[in-house]
Amino acid sequence: MPSAAPRRVDAFYWLLTWLAVALNLGRFFDLASAPLVLLYQLVLIGSYALLFIAPIWAISRLVGRFASRTGAVLGVLLAGGVQLALYGDHLLWQLYGFHLNGFVWNILTTPGGIEALGSSASTEREVALLGAGIFALQGGLRLLALGLARLRLPAPRLAWVLPLFLVATLGERVSYGVGHFYGYSPLLESAQRVPFYQPLTMRRVLEKQFGLVRPQRMEVASAELKGQLRYPQAPLRIEAPGKPLNIVWLVAESWRADSLNPRVMPQTHAFAQRGQHYLSHFSGGNGTRIGMFSQFYGLPANLWFPVLDARVGSPLIDVLQQQDYQIKLFTSARFSYPEFDKTLFVKVPPAQMVEEGAGASWERDRRNVDNLIEFVDQRDPAKPFMTFLFFESPHANYNFPPESVIEPDYLPDFSYASMDLKRDIGGIHKRYQNAVHHLDSQLARVTEHLEKNGLLDNTIVVITGDHGEEFMEKGRWGHNSTFVDEQLRVPLVLWIPGRAAHAESLRTSHVDLLPTLLPLLGVQNPSQDYAIGHSLFQPKADRLLLAGDWDRLAFLGEQYKLVLPFTSGSFVGMDVSRANDRQVSNTAKVLQSKLPLIQAEMGSLRRFLAH
């Protein structure tokens, strides 16, 4: 068989690579759509597949001019990297409904971020095998191209591809612009499935040049807040109480509200019946970052970045340090991810912050409980103390010891790379219940030790979760993806010395914690100076709660939930559902009715920024 010219091999190789990338992109779509939407999806797939490989084609070709073999190898490696990135992006899309973005980059680049994912050894092993397989398949495409180049087939040429690409891209751009103008959801939803999609709007052209009228004229201000942080609103005025109260603050990762029941958590449930038990409590976020931020600042998600940039610590820590509290913080994760060492606890000396990083998460939790109890026992009893513990074992992969198994049919192990959620979610949920049952035993160790040593008479105890955890009840697994109740609702149990037991059914929020606790520590300021919440001792009916994540803010009303991106002012970027997370039939009507309330709420939040 005659040898093939390198250019012919390259031409066939890049054609095959384009088809392979297109097949990989096709996994993001439901191709059983209406004919026009299906056509749009096919154009999207083809044009973006070409866009993804164009830069690596140019690089490998440039290198190939000087060293043809090096250029060929580089083309295989770079194309394999693109395919692997698309595979990972598709996994993110399936699990969480978003693509590789700033949030993912933050996980990858912040110390402790990778560990926070909770991946197992099987995940790491299968990801390594998957990566090797993808690169091997890409090498196989090079060999196939060599075989095709030796046949008497016309080789693809750039002169054929470029005009077709330009026509397809122009058609896709115009289609999206018109679809956006008229709010055609099937087309817009298709575009959102493409990684790194760049939208094009044509409102001015269609209105001014063609005289078209947009049917839904609802321009909504974004949830982005700009300006220099002004927090708190005024210096905190403190009148130290006669007998200062200690604080024990216990937070569990991914602890959803309905798991606090007599079967899964009998000891914590019994303790809740003796204290203040909040039955409809919402985190301020669907992930750890904002869930913790809302607890320790009483602020909404869109103020996280200004606080992080300004390195402003929690008012709670300020008050405790001014009153010379003994402080010791423990975590089974890392204080650096999310960046709590630069926000919540930025003013706490490193010697007072203990990270347990060795072993399974349940083992780390147990050692931290040991550490906390040791701190309580060895403290100076003449001075008040505050201690904080972050439990990690309820986070995926949901780890627990054998004695904590109450659901024996749990999934023994699962890998992010190969799991089938439809098949495995039942066993995954049982893993979670076992992990939360173990959490129950560790929370009980703390509360029982406090009671045995007579400390409940002068100690505030906070027991809650950073956010919830979904198990496909509303279409997702885990957290960080949507604002459904399963991802937002968490238990909240308060032990306040001298207060009678009470179960509260009105909706409450993490942003209510500081307005409740700071007055007990002698703070005289009105809560509006440092929080958007209200005292948990005087909950309000029919209130608007806020929750957020990396780039969205959710407004949670008694009837509806509205989600607003931080940086997009278009109604297309919004999401609307009923309070029970069911779909809304007339989105436009709901938006029009709730827009004044949202605008008023956004106006109130601006008080924390100087303009």
Backbone torsions as a table, in degrees:
resi	resn	phi	psi	omega
1	MET	NA	132.7	-177.4
2	PRO	-67.1	152.5	176.8
3	SER	-73.2	155.8	-177.6
4	ALA	-102.9	142.8	176.3
5	ALA	-66.1	140.2	-178.4
6	PRO	-55.0	-36.7	-179.3
7	ARG	-65.9	-37.3	177.1
8	ARG	-66.1	-40.7	178.2
9	VAL	-61.9	-46.4	178.7
10	ASP	-59.5	-42.0	-178.0
11	ALA	-61.8	-46.8	179.4
12	PHE	-68.3	-37.0	-179.6
13	TYR	-61.8	-44.7	-178.6
14	TRP	-72.4	-28.5	172.3
15	LEU	-64.6	-46.4	178.9
16	LEU	-64.7	-38.2	178.7
17	THR	-65.1	-41.5	176.7
18	TRP	-59.3	-45.0	179.1
19	LEU	-63.6	-40.0	-179.9
20	ALA	-66.2	-42.3	177.3
21	VAL	-65.2	-39.0	177.9
22	ALA	-61.8	-41.7	177.1
23	LEU	-63.0	-39.8	177.8
24	ASN	-64.0	-42.9	177.0
25	LEU	-65.2	-33.8	-179.2
26	GLY	-60.9	-21.5	179.6
27	ARG	-67.3	-17.3	179.3
28	PHE	-78.3	-10.9	-168.6
29	PHE	-116.5	151.9	165.8
30	ASP	-95.4	101.4	-172.9
31	LEU	-80.8	5.6	174.9
32	ALA	-92.4	57.3	-176.1
33	SER	-106.6	177.1	174.9
34	ALA	-60.7	151.6	-173.8
35	PRO	-52.9	-45.7	-178.1
36	LEU	-67.3	-39.5	178.3
37	VAL	-67.6	-39.0	178.0
38	LEU	-62.3	-42.7	177.8
39	LEU	-61.2	-43.3	178.3
40	TYR	-61.6	-41.8	179.6
41	GLN	-63.2	-41.4	179.4
42	LEU	-64.8	-39.3	176.6
43	VAL	-65.1	-41.8	176.6
44	LEU	-57.9	-48.5	-177.5
45	ILE	-61.2	-48.7	-177.5
46	GLY	-64.9	-44.7	-175.8
47	SER	-71.3	-41.3	-179.4
48	TYR	-74.4	-29.9	173.3
49	ALA	-61.2	-40.4	178.3
50	LEU	-68.7	-38.8	178.0
51	LEU	-62.8	-38.7	-177.8
52	PHE	-68.7	-32.6	-176.9
53	ILE	-94.3	-13.5	-177.2
54	ALA	-58.5	-46.4	-179.1
55	PRO	-63.7	-41.0	-177.8
56	ILE	-73.3	-29.2	173.0
57	TRP	-62.3	-45.0	-178.7
58	ALA	-64.5	-41.1	-179.3
59	ILE	-65.5	-48.2	-177.5
60	SER	-65.5	-35.5	178.9
61	ARG	-68.4	-39.0	178.9
62	LEU	-63.6	-45.0	178.5
63	VAL	-65.9	-37.5	-178.1
64	GLY	-64.0	-22.6	177.6
65	ARG	-65.5	-28.8	-179.2
66	PHE	-99.1	-31.4	179.8
67	ALA	-148.8	98.8	-171.3
68	SER	-61.2	-41.6	-179.1
69	ARG	-67.5	-41.0	177.8
70	THR	-61.6	-41.3	177.7
71	GLY	-62.9	-39.0	179.4
72	ALA	-66.0	-45.3	179.1
73	VAL	-63.4	-42.3	179.2
74	LEU	-62.2	-38.7	177.7
75	GLY	-61.9	-38.5	178.2
76	VAL	-67.9	-45.5	-176.9
77	LEU	-66.5	-44.3	-179.1
78	LEU	-67.3	-41.6	178.6
79	ALA	-65.2	-39.5	175.5
80	GLY	-61.3	-38.3	177.0
81	GLY	-63.6	-40.0	176.9
82	VAL	-63.0	-44.1	-179.7
83	GLN	-63.8	-40.4	179.3
84	LEU	-66.2	-40.3	178.0
85	ALA	-63.5	-41.0	177.6
86	LEU	-64.8	-38.1	178.1
87	TYR	-63.3	-45.9	178.3
88	GLY	-64.6	-38.3	178.6
89	ASP	-64.4	-38.7	178.9
90	HIS	-65.2	-36.6	176.6
91	LEU	-63.4	-43.5	175.7
92	LEU	-59.5	-43.7	-178.4
93	TRP	-63.1	-42.1	179.0
94	GLN	-63.3	-44.0	-174.4
95	LEU	-79.2	-43.6	-167.4
96	TYR	-122.0	-12.1	177.8
97	GLY	79.6	16.7	173.8
98	PHE	-136.2	167.2	-177.3
99	HIS	-100.1	178.2	170.4
100	LEU	-55.9	123.2	-174.1
101	ASN	-150.4	-166.7	-179.5
102	GLY	-62.1	-34.4	178.2
103	PHE	-62.6	-45.5	178.5
104	VAL	-65.3	-42.0	178.0
105	TRP	-61.0	-38.3	177.2
106	ASN	-61.7	-40.2	177.5
107	ILE	-62.2	-44.2	-174.3
108	LEU	-71.9	-29.3	-171.4
109	THR	-105.7	-12.7	-179.0
110	THR	-92.4	131.8	177.8
111	PRO	-54.3	127.1	-178.0
112	GLY	94.0	-8.5	-176.9
113	GLY	-66.5	-45.7	-179.4
114	ILE	-63.6	-42.7	179.2
115	GLU	-60.7	-32.0	-177.7
116	ALA	-66.6	-18.3	179.6
117	LEU	-69.0	-25.1	178.1
118	GLY	71.4	29.4	-179.1
119	SER	-72.3	151.5	-178.5
120	SER	-97.0	173.4	176.8
121	ALA	-62.5	-35.0	179.1
122	SER	-66.2	-35.3	176.7
123	THR	-62.9	-48.3	-179.4
124	GLU	-62.0	-39.7	179.6
125	ARG	-66.2	-44.6	-177.1
126	GLU	-72.0	-33.0	175.9
127	VAL	-64.5	-40.6	178.0
128	ALA	-63.3	-43.4	178.6
129	LEU	-65.8	-40.1	179.2
130	LEU	-62.5	-46.3	179.1
131	GLY	-59.7	-43.6	178.4
132	ALA	-62.5	-39.7	179.5
133	GLY	-65.0	-41.2	179.8
134	ILE	-63.9	-44.3	179.3
135	PHE	-66.9	-35.1	176.9
136	ALA	-65.6	-41.3	178.0
137	LEU	-64.5	-37.6	178.4
138	GLN	-65.8	-37.6	173.9
139	GLY	-64.2	-35.7	176.3
140	GLY	-62.7	-36.5	176.5
141	LEU	-62.9	-34.6	177.6
142	ARG	-65.9	-40.9	177.8
143	LEU	-66.8	-39.5	177.7
144	LEU	-63.8	-40.5	178.0
145	ALA	-62.0	-36.9	177.6
146	LEU	-62.8	-41.0	177.9
147	GLY	-66.1	-42.9	179.7
148	LEU	-65.3	-35.8	-178.4
149	ALA	-66.2	-24.8	179.9
150	ARG	-81.6	-12.7	177.3
151	LEU	-85.9	165.0	-179.3
152	ARG	-87.3	61.7	178.7
153	LEU	-111.7	145.0	176.8
154	PRO	-67.7	129.2	-179.1
155	ALA	-78.6	141.1	176.5
156	PRO	-60.4	146.7	-179.1
157	ARG	-129.2	147.9	-180.0
158	LEU	-60.6	-31.9	179.8
159	ALA	-64.0	-24.3	176.0
160	TRP	-83.0	-39.4	-170.6
161	VAL	-75.1	-42.8	-171.6
162	LEU	-61.4	-48.2	178.6
163	PRO	-61.3	-40.9	179.3
164	LEU	-62.7	-41.4	179.7
165	PHE	-64.1	-43.2	-178.7
166	LEU	-64.4	-40.9	178.4
167	VAL	-64.7	-45.3	-179.2
168	ALA	-64.0	-42.3	-178.9
169	THR	-66.0	-42.7	178.1
170	LEU	-61.8	-42.8	178.1
171	GLY	-62.5	-40.7	179.8
172	GLU	-66.3	-42.4	-179.3
173	ARG	-61.5	-46.7	-179.2
174	VAL	-65.7	-41.5	180.0
175	SER	-60.6	-43.5	179.8
176	TYR	-67.0	-43.0	-179.3
177	GLY	-58.8	-43.3	178.8
178	VAL	-70.2	-41.5	178.6
179	GLY	-61.7	-38.7	177.4
180	HIS	-66.5	-40.3	-178.9
181	PHE	-60.2	-41.9	-177.5
182	TYR	-95.2	-0.4	178.4
183	GLY	66.3	40.5	-178.3
184	TYR	-81.1	99.4	-169.7
185	SER	-60.4	-44.1	-178.0
186	PRO	-57.5	-39.2	179.6
187	LEU	-71.7	-43.8	-179.6
188	LEU	-64.6	-38.6	178.9
189	GLU	-66.4	-35.8	177.3
190	SER	-63.0	-43.6	-179.7
191	ALA	-62.4	-36.4	-178.7
192	GLN	-66.3	-17.3	-179.5
193	ARG	-78.2	-15.1	-177.4
194	VAL	-84.6	126.3	176.8
195	PRO	-60.1	135.8	176.6
196	PHE	60.4	30.5	178.8
197	TYR	-64.1	137.6	179.3
198	GLN	-111.2	105.8	-176.3
199	PRO	-73.4	153.1	175.5
200	LEU	-129.1	121.4	177.5
201	THR	-103.0	150.6	-175.1
202	MET	-131.1	27.8	-173.5
203	ARG	-58.2	-49.2	-176.3
204	ARG	-64.2	-41.4	-179.6
205	VAL	-64.0	-47.2	-176.3
206	LEU	-68.6	-32.4	179.8
207	GLU	-80.2	-47.8	-172.7
208	LYS	-84.1	-39.1	-176.1
209	GLN	-87.1	-34.1	-176.1
210	PHE	-110.8	-5.4	175.9
211	GLY	69.3	22.3	179.7
212	LEU	-80.4	154.7	-177.8
213	VAL	-116.5	126.0	179.0
214	ARG	-72.6	128.7	-174.1
215	PRO	-73.1	-25.6	-177.9
216	GLN	-124.6	91.8	-177.2
217	ARG	-89.5	81.3	-177.4
218	MET	-129.8	82.7	177.9
219	GLU	-84.8	123.3	-173.0
220	VAL	-113.9	132.3	175.6
221	ALA	-62.6	142.8	-179.7
222	SER	-74.7	168.9	178.4
223	ALA	-88.8	12.0	179.5
224	GLU	-77.7	133.5	176.8
225	LEU	-114.7	129.1	-177.7
226	LYS	-120.0	148.9	178.7
227	GLY	131.8	172.3	179.9
228	GLN	-81.3	134.3	-176.6
229	LEU	-60.9	134.9	175.2
230	ARG	-129.8	85.2	-172.4
231	TYR	-147.1	130.6	-9.4
232	PRO	-63.7	172.1	-179.0
233	GLN	-65.6	-32.2	-179.8
234	ALA	-145.6	154.2	176.8
235	PRO	-55.3	140.6	-178.1
236	LEU	-74.4	129.3	177.2
237	ARG	-97.6	123.8	-172.8
238	ILE	-122.9	126.7	169.7
239	GLU	-114.8	102.9	-173.5
240	ALA	-58.2	129.5	177.3
241	PRO	-65.1	158.3	-177.7
242	GLY	-58.4	-44.1	177.9
243	LYS	-123.5	99.5	-176.0
244	PRO	-63.3	145.6	-179.2
245	LEU	-92.4	138.3	170.8
246	ASN	-73.5	162.8	177.6
247	ILE	-133.4	129.4	171.1
248	VAL	-120.9	114.4	-172.7
249	TRP	-115.1	113.7	-174.7
250	LEU	-116.9	121.5	-178.3
251	VAL	-125.3	132.3	178.4
252	ALA	-110.5	135.0	177.1
253	GLU	-65.3	133.7	169.5
254	SER	57.1	38.0	-175.2
255	TRP	-96.1	103.1	-176.8
256	ARG	-84.6	155.1	-167.2
257	ALA	-61.7	-43.0	-171.1
258	ASP	-75.2	-5.4	177.3
259	SER	-78.9	-14.3	176.1
260	LEU	-82.6	81.4	-179.0
261	ASN	-137.3	165.1	-174.1
262	PRO	-61.8	-25.6	-178.0
263	ARG	-81.4	-49.4	-175.0
264	VAL	-80.5	-38.2	-175.6
265	MET	-132.3	65.4	-173.9
266	PRO	-61.7	-38.7	-175.4
267	GLN	-74.5	-42.8	178.6
268	THR	-69.0	-36.0	177.5
269	HIS	-62.6	-41.6	178.6
270	ALA	-65.0	-39.4	177.3
271	PHE	-64.6	-37.8	179.7
272	ALA	-62.4	-33.1	-179.7
273	GLN	-68.1	-19.2	-179.6
274	ARG	-92.1	-16.0	-175.8
275	GLY	-115.1	-150.1	176.9
276	GLN	-95.6	111.9	-175.1
277	HIS	-112.3	119.3	-176.5
278	TYR	-102.8	112.7	-168.1
279	LEU	-87.9	-13.0	179.5
280	SER	-134.6	64.4	-173.3
281	HIS	-104.7	137.3	-176.3
282	PHE	-117.3	136.9	169.7
283	SER	-70.6	159.9	174.8
284	GLY	-82.4	1.1	179.6
285	GLY	-159.6	164.9	177.9
286	ASN	-96.6	13.4	177.0
287	GLY	-145.8	171.6	-174.3
288	THR	-61.7	-43.6	-174.4
289	ARG	-53.8	-58.0	-174.7
290	ILE	-80.0	-29.5	176.2
291	GLY	-59.2	-44.0	178.2
292	MET	-74.7	-38.6	178.6
293	PHE	-57.3	-44.3	-178.3
294	SER	-67.4	-31.3	177.8
295	GLN	-68.0	-46.3	-169.3
296	PHE	-94.5	-6.4	176.8
297	TYR	-124.4	-25.1	-174.5
298	GLY	70.4	25.6	-175.7
299	LEU	-117.3	160.5	178.8
300	PRO	-83.6	170.1	-172.4
301	ALA	-60.7	-35.3	-174.1
302	ASN	-73.9	1.6	173.1
303	LEU	-105.0	2.3	178.4
304	TRP	-59.5	-50.0	-175.5
305	PHE	-65.4	-42.0	174.3
306	PRO	-60.2	-38.4	178.8
307	VAL	-67.3	-43.1	178.7
308	LEU	-61.9	-45.2	-178.9
309	ASP	-63.6	-36.0	-176.9
310	ALA	-85.9	-9.1	-177.9
311	ARG	54.3	47.8	178.6
312	VAL	-94.6	124.5	-179.6
313	GLY	-80.0	172.6	179.5
314	SER	-68.3	138.0	174.8
315	PRO	-58.6	-31.1	178.4
316	LEU	-58.9	-48.1	-180.0
317	ILE	-63.8	-39.7	177.6
318	ASP	-57.5	-46.7	-178.1
319	VAL	-64.0	-43.7	-178.4
320	LEU	-65.6	-41.6	-180.0
321	GLN	-67.6	-36.2	177.5
322	GLN	-64.3	-27.6	180.0
323	GLN	-98.7	14.1	173.2
324	ASP	60.6	42.1	174.6
325	TYR	-71.9	146.9	167.9
326	GLN	-80.4	122.4	-173.5
327	ILE	-120.4	133.7	174.0
328	LYS	-144.8	125.0	-176.4
329	LEU	-115.1	137.9	-179.0
330	PHE	-129.2	141.6	174.4
331	THR	-143.2	144.4	172.8
332	SER	-92.9	5.9	175.6
333	ALA	-115.0	-127.8	176.8
334	ARG	-135.5	143.2	174.6
335	PHE	-76.7	-14.4	-178.9
336	SER	-86.4	-16.2	177.3
337	TYR	-137.5	120.0	-12.1
338	PRO	-59.7	179.1	-166.2
339	GLU	-77.7	60.3	-178.5
340	PHE	-74.2	-21.0	174.6
341	ASP	-74.5	-7.2	176.9
342	LYS	-114.1	-1.4	-178.7
343	THR	-131.4	-93.1	-173.6
344	LEU	-48.7	-50.0	-170.7
345	PHE	-114.1	28.3	-175.2
346	VAL	-61.8	-26.7	-178.0
347	LYS	-95.8	2.0	179.6
348	VAL	-87.5	126.5	178.7
349	PRO	-59.4	141.3	-179.1
350	PRO	-53.8	-31.1	-179.7
351	ALA	-64.6	-18.6	-179.8
352	GLN	-97.3	9.0	-178.0
353	MET	-123.3	116.9	-173.8
354	VAL	-113.6	124.5	176.0
355	GLU	-109.0	128.5	173.5
356	GLU	-103.8	114.0	-173.9
357	GLY	-118.8	-1.7	-174.2
358	ALA	-100.2	138.5	175.5
359	GLY	87.1	-176.5	178.3
360	ALA	-66.6	157.4	-175.4
361	SER	-62.1	-34.3	179.3
362	TRP	-68.4	-32.9	176.4
363	GLU	-68.1	-40.2	177.7
364	ARG	-63.6	-41.1	178.1
365	ASP	-60.7	-44.5	-179.5
366	ARG	-62.8	-43.6	179.1
367	ARG	-64.2	-35.6	179.2
368	ASN	-69.6	-35.0	173.9
369	VAL	-63.2	-41.9	174.0
370	ASP	-56.3	-46.0	-178.5
371	ASN	-62.6	-43.2	-178.8
372	LEU	-63.7	-46.2	-179.8
373	ILE	-62.4	-39.9	177.7
374	GLU	-62.0	-42.1	178.0
375	PHE	-61.4	-45.1	179.9
376	VAL	-60.7	-41.4	-176.8
377	ASP	-72.5	-30.7	-174.5
378	GLN	-99.6	2.2	-178.9
379	ARG	-67.4	168.3	172.5
380	ASP	-81.1	110.8	-175.9
381	PRO	-66.8	-11.4	178.9
382	ALA	-81.2	-9.6	-177.7
383	LYS	-123.2	147.4	177.6
384	PRO	-71.1	161.5	-179.5
385	PHE	-136.3	156.4	171.8
386	MET	-133.0	131.0	174.8
387	THR	-134.1	148.3	-175.7
388	PHE	-132.6	139.2	176.9
389	LEU	-138.0	129.5	177.3
390	PHE	-108.0	114.9	179.9
391	PHE	-87.0	136.9	-174.4
392	GLU	-109.8	-19.1	-169.8
393	SER	-62.2	-27.4	176.2
394	PRO	-75.3	0.3	176.5
395	HIS	-82.3	145.0	176.0
396	ALA	-54.2	133.6	17.3
397	ASN	-86.9	17.6	176.2
398	TYR	57.9	81.1	-175.1
399	ASN	-97.8	149.4	-176.8
400	PHE	-163.5	155.2	175.4
401	PRO	-82.9	164.8	-177.2
402	PRO	-58.0	-35.1	-176.4
403	GLU	-71.8	-8.4	-179.9
404	SER	-97.7	8.7	-177.2
405	VAL	-78.2	117.1	170.9
406	ILE	-114.5	-11.9	176.0
407	GLU	-121.3	92.9	-172.8
408	PRO	-70.2	-21.5	-177.2
409	ASP	-90.2	38.4	179.7
410	TYR	-78.3	160.2	176.8
411	LEU	-71.4	120.6	-174.7
412	PRO	-59.4	-39.5	179.1
413	ASP	-160.1	152.8	175.3
414	PHE	-146.1	151.7	-178.3
415	SER	-117.1	134.5	175.9
416	TYR	-59.1	-29.4	-173.4
417	ALA	-76.1	-28.0	-171.5
418	SER	-129.0	-0.1	-175.0
419	MET	-68.6	151.6	174.8
420	ASP	-114.0	105.6	-173.1
421	LEU	-61.9	-38.8	179.4
422	LYS	-61.3	-36.5	-178.9
423	ARG	-82.5	-37.5	-166.9
424	ASP	-101.4	-10.2	-168.5
425	ILE	-62.4	-33.1	178.1
426	GLY	-62.2	-46.6	178.8
427	GLY	-68.1	-32.3	176.5
428	ILE	-66.6	-42.9	178.9
429	HIS	-62.6	-35.8	178.2
430	LYS	-68.6	-34.8	172.4
431	ARG	-58.3	-43.9	-179.1
432	TYR	-61.1	-44.1	-179.2
433	GLN	-63.2	-38.1	176.8
434	ASN	-65.2	-41.1	179.3
435	ALA	-64.6	-40.9	179.9
436	VAL	-70.2	-32.0	174.9
437	HIS	-62.8	-39.0	174.9
438	HIS	-65.8	-40.5	175.5
439	LEU	-54.8	-41.5	179.5
440	ASP	-54.6	-44.4	-178.6
441	SER	-65.3	-34.1	-178.4
442	GLN	-77.7	-38.1	173.9
443	LEU	-61.6	-40.6	-179.6
444	ALA	-64.6	-35.1	177.4
445	ARG	-58.6	-40.7	-179.1
446	VAL	-69.3	-52.9	-175.9
447	THR	-64.6	-37.2	179.0
448	GLU	-67.5	-37.1	178.3
449	HIS	-66.5	-40.9	177.4
450	LEU	-61.7	-43.5	-178.8
451	GLU	-67.8	-43.0	-178.4
452	LYS	-60.7	-32.1	-178.6
453	ASN	-97.0	12.5	175.4
454	GLY	70.2	20.5	-175.5
455	LEU	-88.3	-14.4	179.8
456	LEU	-67.4	-17.1	179.6
457	ASP	-71.8	-20.9	-178.5
458	ASN	-138.9	30.7	-178.0
459	THR	-132.3	128.2	169.7
460	ILE	-81.1	131.1	176.2
461	VAL	-118.1	126.5	175.8
462	VAL	-113.5	124.1	177.5
463	ILE	-127.6	117.8	-177.4
464	THR	-158.4	-177.5	176.4
465	GLY	-116.0	158.6	177.2
466	ASP	-75.3	-34.8	178.8
467	HIS	-166.1	178.1	179.9
468	GLY	-91.2	-162.0	-179.0
469	GLU	-154.9	128.1	-178.2
470	GLU	-102.5	145.9	176.9
471	PHE	-125.8	56.7	175.6
472	MET	68.8	13.1	177.1
473	GLU	-61.6	-34.1	-179.2
474	LYS	-120.7	18.7	173.3
475	GLY	104.8	-2.7	179.7
476	ARG	-130.0	162.3	172.7
477	TRP	-118.9	139.4	175.7
478	GLY	92.0	-134.3	-177.1
479	HIS	-151.1	-173.8	179.7
480	ASN	72.3	9.1	-175.0
481	SER	-114.2	-48.5	-177.4
482	THR	-135.3	-179.5	-178.6
483	PHE	-113.4	35.1	175.4
484	VAL	-72.2	160.1	-176.5
485	ASP	-57.2	-38.0	-177.7
486	GLU	-60.7	-29.9	179.0
487	GLN	-90.9	-13.4	-175.1
488	LEU	-110.5	-34.7	-174.5
489	ARG	-79.5	132.7	-178.1
490	VAL	-134.9	160.0	172.5
491	PRO	-71.1	151.2	167.6
492	LEU	-141.2	120.3	176.0
493	VAL	-124.8	126.4	175.9
494	LEU	-116.0	135.7	168.0
495	TRP	-111.0	113.0	179.8
496	ILE	-116.9	114.0	-178.8
497	PRO	-53.2	130.6	176.9
498	GLY	91.3	-9.3	-179.8
499	ARG	-97.9	139.3	-179.4
500	ALA	-71.7	155.9	177.5
501	ALA	-59.8	141.7	-177.6
502	HIS	-156.2	135.6	173.5
503	ALA	-109.6	118.7	-175.5
504	GLU	-104.7	125.7	-178.1
505	SER	-99.6	-16.0	176.9
506	LEU	-65.9	152.5	-178.8
507	ARG	-68.7	134.4	177.8
508	THR	-132.5	172.0	-173.0
509	SER	-143.0	158.9	174.2
510	HIS	-57.4	-30.6	-179.0
511	VAL	-69.1	-6.2	177.6
512	ASP	-87.1	-9.2	-174.2
513	LEU	-67.7	-48.4	179.8
514	LEU	-64.0	-43.9	176.7
515	PRO	-60.6	-20.5	177.7
516	THR	-85.4	-43.7	-169.4
517	LEU	-89.2	-37.7	-175.8
518	LEU	-61.0	-39.1	175.2
519	PRO	-60.6	-32.0	177.5
520	LEU	-68.8	-19.5	179.3
521	LEU	-97.6	7.3	174.9
522	GLY	99.8	4.6	179.9
523	VAL	-73.4	127.4	-176.3
524	GLN	-97.8	-13.0	-177.7
525	ASN	-64.2	150.5	168.2
526	PRO	-64.5	146.6	-174.6
527	SER	-61.9	-23.1	179.9
528	GLN	-62.9	-17.4	178.6
529	ASP	-70.2	-25.5	-172.0
530	TYR	-136.9	4.2	-178.1
531	ALA	-159.4	162.4	175.2
532	ILE	-101.7	-0.6	-174.8
533	GLY	-94.0	-169.4	-178.3
534	HIS	-133.1	161.1	178.7
535	SER	-61.1	134.6	177.1
536	LEU	-68.5	-15.3	177.5
537	PHE	-79.5	-15.0	178.0
538	GLN	-134.0	64.2	-177.5
539	PRO	-64.0	153.1	-176.6
540	LYS	-112.9	141.3	175.7
541	ALA	-85.2	157.2	173.7
542	ASP	53.5	48.6	-179.7
543	ARG	-107.3	160.0	178.0
544	LEU	-97.7	117.4	176.9
545	LEU	-95.6	154.8	178.0
546	LEU	-119.3	140.4	173.2
547	ALA	-142.3	155.5	-176.7
548	GLY	-155.6	179.2	174.2
549	ASP	-143.0	-149.2	-174.9
550	TRP	-60.0	-39.6	-174.7
551	ASP	-144.3	21.7	179.0
552	ARG	-138.6	153.9	174.9
553	LEU	-126.5	130.3	-179.1
554	ALA	-109.2	133.6	177.4
555	PHE	-104.8	115.0	-172.0
556	LEU	-107.3	102.5	178.2
557	GLY	-96.6	179.1	178.6
558	GLU	-69.5	-25.5	-177.6
559	GLN	-112.2	-33.1	-172.8
560	TYR	-136.6	158.1	169.3
561	LYS	-118.6	130.4	177.7
562	LEU	-123.6	132.4	-178.8
563	VAL	-113.1	131.2	-176.2
564	LEU	-126.3	122.4	175.4
565	PRO	-65.2	152.7	-179.7
566	PHE	-64.8	-36.5	-168.4
567	THR	-117.4	0.8	-179.0
568	SER	-110.7	127.4	180.0
569	GLY	-97.3	7.5	-175.5
570	SER	-91.9	144.1	178.8
571	PHE	-62.5	-23.1	179.5
572	VAL	-64.6	-30.3	-179.3
573	GLY	-77.3	-4.4	-177.1
574	MET	-90.8	158.7	174.7
575	ASP	-127.2	138.2	-177.6
576	VAL	-132.7	134.3	174.4
577	SER	-147.2	170.3	172.9
578	ARG	-74.8	165.7	-178.9
579	ALA	-61.3	-26.4	177.4
580	ASN	-89.4	12.0	175.4
581	ASP	75.4	10.2	174.3
582	ARG	-80.8	155.7	-176.8
583	GLN	-67.9	154.8	178.1
584	VAL	-104.3	133.6	-177.5
585	SER	-77.7	-35.4	-177.4
586	ASN	-120.4	81.3	-177.9
587	THR	-60.0	-42.4	-176.3
588	ALA	-60.5	-42.3	-178.6
589	LYS	-65.4	-42.1	179.6
590	VAL	-64.4	-43.9	179.6
591	LEU	-60.1	-44.7	-179.0
592	GLN	-62.1	-38.1	-176.9
593	SER	-75.6	-30.3	-175.2
594	LYS	-98.2	-9.2	-176.7
595	LEU	-58.3	-44.5	178.8
596	PRO	-59.4	-37.6	179.5
597	LEU	-65.9	-41.7	179.2
598	ILE	-64.9	-43.8	-179.5
599	GLN	-63.8	-37.4	177.3
600	ALA	-66.2	-40.0	179.5
601	GLU	-65.3	-42.7	178.7
602	MET	-63.7	-37.8	177.6
603	GLY	-62.4	-37.8	179.3
604	SER	-66.5	-37.4	-178.4
605	LEU	-67.4	-25.5	-176.6
606	ARG	-67.8	-10.3	178.6
607	ARG	-66.3	-18.2	-179.2
608	PHE	-87.7	5.3	178.3
609	LEU	-130.1	138.2	176.1
610	ALA	-87.6	131.9	-176.3
611	HIS	-102.2	NA	NA
